[in-house]
Amino acid sequence: MMSPAGAWPAALLLLGLGGTVAAPEDEAAFTGADPAALVVEDQVYLYPTGGDGALHSWALADDGSWRRGPALIRLADISWIPAEENRQLWAPHMAAANGRFYFYYSVGPQEPYPAKIGVAACDTPAGPCTDSGRALIDGADATGFAGRPAAGCTDGMAPSGSGKYKFEAIDPMVFVDPASGRRLLYVGGSNGSTLRVWELAADMVTVEREVPVDQPQCFTEGAWVEERDGTYYLSYSSGHYDRSDYSVRYSTGPSPTGPWTYRGTILSRGGGHKGPGHHSFFRDPGSGQMMMAYHRWEDQAGDGPYRNAQRQVALAPVQYRADGSIVPVDLDAAALVD
């Protein structure tokens, strides 16, 4: 499916406030957070955090509307998560390999139980999916782990909670290195603000080993990796997810694990748009334009924390300068699509 005419405006497409949404169960708007993107055979999919105890795919239709698919996985159906723990599913990521699709998801919150990463194998990008039956990454295994908080950033997220669990296993992202073929799983979140990387086995549901990774400056959570002309771009969220200081920063390096050179901020608050972050990148199959999917708070007063409101999923084009640096997205100049 080619992207419909006007689907990627020069400024911004805000889903749910601009554009159209069609979904089962009378879903009125594309609200959610943490949208991970995947393009398969010219079809664009987004995988956001939802709020109904399940995680879904959203697909861009020919008429420019976004349609929600059936639940890929439901919290109530994951046998290794005890119901009494009162958990939630967050920040998923879908990866393609072996002629199948693999759906990685976060299980939180961090306390009183450790955060974990699960994985399910799927027949198509829209499911059905079958859970592996166990945690892929377990934060309880990191009780002796010495966190490596990023240095040199004044507004990064400070460690939270009791400190019992030294590493928060959330926000999975899988990157297959085009140079080496290694399947790398990036994980890490706000409690300790530490990024960790594991190499996956060929089956995509087994960890082979942990890989040392250079800690990026100002890292809080939500890592995303892209390779461009031999340079690896690591972008990530910084700040507090429920405040106006949430933003997207990036660093570049010669390998998918660094060492990283900090390059600055891509996305930050502007106008009435607060706390934009937890993003992903994808290339529009019609135009070849690189795009960023992210979430932000709309019409919120003050700097937060924001409560009793839903985040909106948004899209913006990504522009590169001649030196390879990324041009920051100007939210003040952004226009909504009617």
VEXKOLPA-221566 format. One line per field, with one value per residue (C-alpha): residue in one letter; x negated, y negated, z negated. Coordinates in pm, 1 decimal, m for minus. Layout:
N
type <- [A; ...]
east <- [X; ...]
north <- [Y; ...]
up <- [Z; ...]
***
This chain:
338
type <- [M; M; S; P; A; G; A; W; P; A; A; L; L; L; L; G; L; G; G; T; V; A; A; P; E; D; E; A; A; F; T; G; A; D; P; A; A; L; V; V; E; D; Q; V; Y; L; Y; P; T; G; G; D; G; A; L; H; S; W; A; L; A; D; D; G; S; W; R; R; G; P; A; L; I; R; L; A; D; I; S; W; I; P; A; E; E; N; R; Q; L; W; A; P; H; M; A; A; A; N; G; R; F; Y; F; Y; Y; S; V; G; P; Q; E; P; Y; P; A; K; I; G; V; A; A; C; D; T; P; A; G; P; C; T; D; S; G; R; A; L; I; D; G; A; D; A; T; G; F; A; G; R; P; A; A; G; C; T; D; G; M; A; P; S; G; S; G; K; Y; K; F; E; A; I; D; P; M; V; F; V; D; P; A; S; G; R; R; L; L; Y; V; G; G; S; N; G; S; T; L; R; V; W; E; L; A; A; D; M; V; T; V; E; R; E; V; P; V; D; Q; P; Q; C; F; T; E; G; A; W; V; E; E; R; D; G; T; Y; Y; L; S; Y; S; S; G; H; Y; D; R; S; D; Y; S; V; R; Y; S; T; G; P; S; P; T; G; P; W; T; Y; R; G; T; I; L; S; R; G; G; G; H; K; G; P; G; H; H; S; F; F; R; D; P; G; S; G; Q; M; M; M; A; Y; H; R; W; E; D; Q; A; G; D; G; P; Y; R; N; A; Q; R; Q; V; A; L; A; P; V; Q; Y; R; A; D; G; S; I; V; P; V; D; L; D; A; A; A; L; V; D]
east <- [0.0; m139.4; m91.2; 214.0; 168.3; 104.6; 52.1; m286.5; m247.8; m547.6; m475.1; m287.2; m9.7; 148.9; 357.1; 683.0; 686.0; 615.4; 669.5; 924.8; 937.9; 1148.7; 1139.4; 1357.8; 1548.4; 1626.5; 1273.7; 1298.2; 933.7; 586.3; 487.2; 195.9; m176.2; m514.0; m433.5; m676.0; m667.8; m713.7; m676.5; m593.3; m524.2; m440.8; m203.8; m277.4; m198.4; m218.9; m225.3; m138.3; m74.8; 299.4; 526.8; 751.4; 521.9; 410.1; 172.7; 289.3; 150.6; 272.2; 249.6; 261.4; 538.8; 554.8; 805.4; 566.5; 742.4; 574.8; 744.9; 690.2; 647.3; 747.1; 548.3; 204.7; 169.7; 380.8; 249.2; 506.9; 378.2; 8.2; m33.8; m361.4; m220.6; m20.8; 309.1; 255.0; m45.6; 190.0; m49.9; m25.1; m155.6; m365.2; m583.5; m584.0; m802.3; m746.7; m1040.6; m1048.5; m1272.5; m1263.7; m951.9; m760.5; m714.2; m820.3; m636.0; m833.0; m654.3; m715.4; m551.9; m535.4; m532.3; m873.7; m761.6; m668.7; m767.9; m1051.3; m977.0; m1011.5; m1022.9; m809.3; m799.9; m540.0; m575.8; m322.3; m208.5; m157.4; m227.5; 134.9; 128.3; 229.5; m52.3; m157.1; m344.5; m671.2; m544.4; m826.3; m999.5; m1277.7; m1441.2; m1367.6; m1454.8; m1487.9; m1808.0; m1967.0; m1952.8; m2331.6; m2357.6; m2536.7; m2337.7; m2522.0; m2323.5; m2404.4; m2633.0; m2634.1; m2258.3; m2079.6; m1722.3; m1751.3; m1529.5; m1665.3; m1641.7; m1304.7; m1155.8; m1317.4; m1626.9; m1564.7; m1576.9; m1878.2; m1760.5; m1416.1; m1350.3; m1114.6; m1098.0; m1234.8; m1363.7; m1522.9; m1777.3; m1935.9; m2278.4; m2318.8; m2697.5; m2719.9; m2372.9; m2357.6; m2008.6; m2036.7; m1772.7; m1787.7; m1616.2; m1617.5; m1413.4; m1374.8; m1458.0; m1833.5; m1817.3; m2043.4; m2058.1; m2145.3; m2179.3; m2147.3; m2220.2; m1932.6; m1960.2; m1835.2; m1498.9; m1442.3; m1294.5; m1615.8; m1893.4; m2246.3; m2448.6; m2459.3; m2661.0; m2848.9; m2710.9; m2838.8; m2591.6; m2447.5; m2430.3; m2090.0; m1938.4; m1615.8; m1430.2; m1282.8; m1592.4; m1561.8; m1848.3; m1889.2; m2188.9; m2250.8; m2551.7; m2760.6; m2673.3; m2455.1; m2193.4; m2076.3; m1778.6; m1597.6; m1371.7; m1502.0; m1319.7; m990.7; m723.4; m441.1; m595.4; m667.7; m1042.9; m1008.3; m1204.6; m1390.6; m1771.3; m2017.6; m2377.0; m2575.4; m2850.5; m3056.9; m2880.0; m2534.9; m2675.8; m2883.7; m3097.2; m2842.8; m2885.4; m2602.9; m2431.8; m2150.4; m1770.1; m1539.8; m1202.7; m1095.6; m789.1; m648.1; m333.0; m57.4; m231.9; m392.7; m634.8; m680.4; m872.0; m902.2; m932.0; m1023.6; m1148.1; m1022.8; m1061.2; m744.5; m712.1; m559.8; m791.5; m1098.1; m1066.9; m1198.3; m925.6; m909.5; m614.6; m588.2; m341.3; m270.6; m35.0; 217.1; 391.7; 228.8; 158.6; m173.4; m471.6; m303.5; m284.0; 18.1; 301.6; 642.2; 542.9; 442.1; 140.9; 187.6; m14.2; m170.1; m388.1; m652.2; m900.0; m1267.5; m1518.9; m1896.9; m2158.1; m2452.1; m2673.8; m2428.4; m2285.7; m1909.5; m1709.4; m1497.2; m1122.0; m960.8; m632.5; m545.5; m537.4; m351.4; m3.1; 270.3; 422.6; 795.3]
north <- [0.0; m338.3; m623.5; m827.2; m1170.8; m1424.7; m1161.6; m1307.1; m1687.6; m1917.5; m2003.4; m1741.1; m1486.9; m1451.1; m1137.2; m1167.5; m1548.0; m1566.4; m1301.0; m1028.3; m714.3; m404.8; m128.9; 139.8; 83.2; m277.9; m394.1; m770.3; m876.4; m735.9; m804.8; m620.6; m645.2; m496.6; m422.6; m175.8; m169.9; 111.7; 109.5; 441.8; 469.4; 97.1; 113.6; m113.3; 25.4; m145.0; 34.5; m199.3; m150.1; m115.2; m125.1; 179.3; 447.6; 539.0; 426.8; 370.0; 289.1; m14.0; m11.3; m302.7; m246.3; m372.9; m642.4; m793.6; m655.7; m448.6; m123.6; 70.2; 444.5; 716.4; 751.7; 896.3; 997.7; 954.6; 922.8; 1171.2; 1436.4; 1419.1; 1718.4; 1611.9; 1282.0; 1349.4; 1162.4; 1050.3; 842.9; 596.5; 537.9; 332.0; 377.0; 90.5; m26.0; 264.5; 324.5; 550.5; 697.7; 909.5; 1216.6; 1576.6; 1515.0; 1432.7; 1139.1; 1102.3; 878.7; 749.2; 575.2; 424.5; 549.7; 287.8; 104.3; 145.4; 182.7; 367.3; 622.4; 594.5; 479.9; 746.0; 789.1; 1050.0; 1168.5; 1332.7; 1486.0; 1364.8; 1497.3; 1149.3; 789.6; 777.1; 1114.0; 1362.6; 1386.9; 1663.7; 1568.7; 1746.5; 1839.1; 1677.2; 1347.4; 1270.7; 1012.6; 1005.3; 700.2; 927.0; 1064.1; 719.1; 682.2; 672.1; 458.8; 126.7; m126.6; m359.8; m686.1; m911.7; m1202.0; m1560.1; m1623.0; m1846.3; m1743.9; m1368.7; m1139.3; m1069.4; m711.4; m646.1; m390.0; m211.3; m111.2; 258.6; 323.3; 152.9; 177.8; 113.3; 360.6; 161.2; 14.5; 299.2; 224.8; 479.4; 370.9; 611.0; 471.7; 465.6; 493.1; 794.3; 946.5; 944.6; 919.9; 663.9; 603.4; 259.7; 229.7; m26.6; m284.9; m559.0; m379.8; m418.1; m564.5; m289.0; m137.1; 231.6; 443.1; 816.9; 1023.2; 1248.8; 1599.3; 1671.9; 1781.3; 1419.5; 1539.4; 1645.4; 1427.2; 1538.2; 1285.5; 930.8; 687.3; 395.3; 60.1; m293.2; m500.4; m791.8; m1138.3; m1244.4; m897.0; m821.7; m557.3; m457.7; m376.9; m358.4; m266.8; m338.2; m303.1; m570.0; m573.9; m370.3; m584.0; m449.8; m683.8; m615.0; m832.9; m820.9; m1004.3; m1225.1; m1377.2; m1286.4; m1115.6; m1301.0; m1648.2; m1912.1; m1845.1; m1509.9; m1525.1; m1320.1; m1343.9; m1158.5; m1044.1; m888.1; m630.9; m395.2; m83.0; 6.4; m4.1; m322.5; m490.0; m767.1; m1130.3; m1339.6; m1541.4; m1724.9; m1743.9; m1641.3; m1696.8; m1917.2; m2105.2; m2391.5; m2598.3; m2396.7; m2067.9; m1933.6; m1651.3; m1500.0; m1174.4; m796.6; m782.0; m555.4; m609.0; m463.0; m534.9; m619.1; m345.2; m586.6; m887.4; m749.5; m1027.9; m935.6; m984.8; m1000.2; m865.5; m989.9; m1092.6; m1423.4; m1587.8; m1831.4; m2125.6; m2071.9; m2366.8; m2408.2; m2177.5; m1874.7; m1611.1; m1559.5; m1345.7; m1238.8; m1299.5; m1083.7; m1130.7; m1162.4; m985.5; m1217.1; m1197.0; m1435.6; m1423.9; m1383.7; m1601.2; m1553.9; m1821.1; m1767.3; m1670.7; m1397.1; m1582.0; m1581.5; m1903.4; m1953.3; m1934.2; m2275.2; m2211.5; m2582.3; m2587.8; m2258.8; m2256.8; m2003.2; m1816.6; m1862.2]
up <- [0.0; 99.9; m143.0; m44.0; 105.8; m165.4; m431.8; m526.6; m526.3; m532.0; m893.6; m1096.2; m1103.2; m1445.1; m1466.4; m1649.4; m1625.4; m1254.3; m989.2; m1042.2; m1249.3; m1198.1; m1455.8; m1606.4; m1929.5; m1827.7; m1906.2; m1849.3; m1830.2; m1804.0; m2163.6; m2314.2; m2365.5; m2273.4; m1906.0; m1745.6; m1365.3; m1114.3; m734.7; m568.0; m193.7; m165.7; m462.7; m760.6; m1105.3; m1443.1; m1779.0; m2068.8; m2436.5; m2485.3; m2784.2; m2765.3; m2905.0; m2554.1; m2279.3; m1921.3; m1579.4; m1386.1; m1005.5; m762.5; m507.6; m148.1; m243.2; m496.6; m803.6; m1073.1; m1164.3; m1482.8; m1448.0; m1694.9; m2015.3; m1950.4; m2310.6; m2625.0; m2975.9; m3103.6; m2862.5; m2961.4; m3190.3; m3352.5; m3486.0; m3806.8; m3808.8; m4167.5; m4061.1; m3887.7; m3597.7; m3278.1; m2923.2; m2784.3; m2499.3; m2249.7; m1945.8; m1643.2; m1449.5; m1132.6; m1098.5; m980.3; m774.3; m1093.7; m1328.8; m1690.2; m1933.0; m2232.0; m2517.7; m2861.1; m3179.8; m3454.6; m3682.8; m3838.8; m4199.1; m4409.2; m4144.6; m3891.3; m3538.1; m3268.8; m2891.3; m2717.2; m2357.2; m2134.9; m1787.0; m1529.7; m1193.9; m1045.2; m1157.1; m1273.9; m1449.8; m1562.6; m1818.2; m2055.0; m2369.9; m2448.8; m2794.6; m2990.4; m3050.8; m2804.0; m3033.0; m3407.1; m3616.6; m3919.9; m3767.5; m3807.2; m4186.2; m4194.9; m3884.3; m3919.1; m3719.4; m3486.8; m3488.8; m3196.7; m3279.6; m3162.3; m3150.3; m3397.2; m3315.6; m3284.1; m3488.9; m3835.2; m3965.3; m4129.9; m4363.4; m4654.4; m4459.6; m4521.3; m4148.0; m3995.1; m3636.0; m3489.1; m3206.6; m2984.1; m2631.5; m2413.6; m2063.7; m1827.1; m1566.7; m1317.7; m1232.8; m852.0; m886.4; m1118.7; m1107.0; m1486.3; m1636.6; m1915.8; m2181.7; m2346.6; m2685.6; m2962.3; m3138.3; m3390.1; m3715.4; m3689.2; m3337.9; m3212.6; m2863.9; m2826.0; m2510.0; m2453.1; m2143.7; m2047.8; m1909.4; m1558.8; m1700.4; m1822.0; m2153.1; m2328.8; m2467.9; m2376.9; m2575.1; m2703.0; m2493.2; m2652.5; m2538.8; m2580.9; m2785.4; m2586.8; m2735.9; m2875.9; m2830.6; m3016.9; m2813.6; m2477.9; m2268.0; m1887.1; m1650.3; m1279.3; m1046.4; m780.3; m547.2; m790.3; m1093.2; m1372.4; m1514.9; m1869.2; m1960.9; m2293.3; m2534.7; m2813.0; m3108.7; m3276.3; m3068.3; m3246.0; m3238.3; m2979.1; m2987.4; m2807.0; m2482.0; m2222.5; m2205.2; m1986.0; m1961.0; m1677.8; m1669.7; m1451.2; m1582.0; m1718.2; m2072.7; m2042.5; m2153.1; m2122.4; m2030.9; m2170.3; m1894.5; m2073.5; m2080.5; m1795.1; m1956.8; m2248.1; m2369.5; m2165.2; m2187.0; m2348.9; m2273.6; m2589.4; m2656.4; m2309.1; m2317.1; m2304.5; m1929.5; m1641.7; m1287.6; m961.3; m591.9; m400.2; m136.5; 115.4; 102.8; m72.4; m331.3; m676.5; m936.0; m1314.3; m1513.4; m1871.5; m2139.9; m2311.2; m2559.5; m2415.6; m2587.0; m2924.5; m3153.7; m3330.1; m3333.3; m3490.3; m3613.8; m3388.0; m3517.6; m3386.6; m3025.9; m2732.4; m2510.5; m2135.2; m1867.1; m1609.2; m1297.0; m1166.8; m876.6; m964.8; m782.5; m770.2; m709.7; m473.9; m768.9; m873.3; m1172.4; m1226.4; m1200.5; m1516.3; m1466.7; m1518.2; m1697.8; m1706.9; m1325.9; m1293.3; m1142.9; m1201.1; m909.0; m857.6]
***
